[in-house]
Amino acid sequence: MAKAEVFAGICGFKTTVIAQMADETCMLTIESDCAHIERLAENLKSVDPFQEISHRGDGPQSLRLAAQHCPHPACPVPAGIVKAIEVAAGLALPADATIKITR
């Protein structure tokens, strides 16, 4: 099981992603303050983790659905979803990722 907490930035929205393996499928529970991410979550309940870590074929289902539901292309939530999937599937070690913006 892996948990990712994503604080999206200036919008102030928080998203929590729980990714848990069930055989070869990764089950997702996504809760968000953002209505767009909530609609994404309704359509993203399970994924093949090996599809999520590659742009081969159709590419990651999570990113394809994010493009349909999330109007802001710089939103860090889709990357957080993929990171949680990687860790839950044992394809990456758990480590925080950070984007620091300055002017």
Protein Blocks (a to p, Z undefined) as FASTA:
>chain_A
ZZddddebjnopacddddddehjaccdddddfbfklmmmmmmmmbccfklmmpcghjbpf
klmmmmmmmmblkbmklmmmmmmmmmmnopaccddddddddZZ
